[in-house]
Amino acid sequence: MTRFEDKVVVITGGLGGIGLEACERFAAGGARVVAVDRRRDAGGRIAQGFRERGLDVRCRVADVTSAVQVATLGQHVRSTYGRADILVNNAGMLSFAPIVGADANEWDRVQKVNCKSAFLMIRTFAPLMAGKGAIINISSSAGLKPTANTAAYSIAKAGLLMLTQIAAMELGPGIRVNAIAPGPLDTDMPHNYLKGHPHKDQIMEHMIERTIVKRLGQPGEIAEVVAFLASDAASYINGATITADGGFMS
């Protein structure tokens, strides 16, 4: 039996970066995976690619900042699978702006995507775990170390770390809740956010120089930590934040 045989796994932000890599690892381990994303799987290509390899990954479109859409998603998972075993809160949104001059609407959106979404997902899916399961929240090293011009993002990610600890206290001992704080990653999110920025290359180089390993992390490296925290091998880890940032220095 593989380590996730017959487990039901729900992953937000499931169609890119860490989320897609996590789908791969759970499905390869025998899990039935629901990949949730606000984007559609155009033409069903991603799901078809998994099916062709005998992996059970199904894509669902939902805005996980919406209580109504998250509730609908929970009803779908309950009616389709009867339960949830593992939840990965991976939806995220970057923001770089000084406090003075920051856009209030963007601030609100960043809080909703990075923190409120995890609250809504935990509130909905923890009851489907029937007292036994694992929840992994993807935070950021920005939630641990202050950096100028990142107030909205850093505060949202710090809030997610506090949510992790409180959820672990409330849902334990049967449901374990942990967080991962990645450092700078080579994913679409930073590249898309900085697209067209006149100093994009310098910004990316600066992030690399602040790591001990002198490179960007790969989403698959974070997905490996996700899979570990969801597995029985991590049965004594609860309410923790695992830093996976290449030795990112403030």
Disulfide bonds with the S-S distance in Angstrom:
none
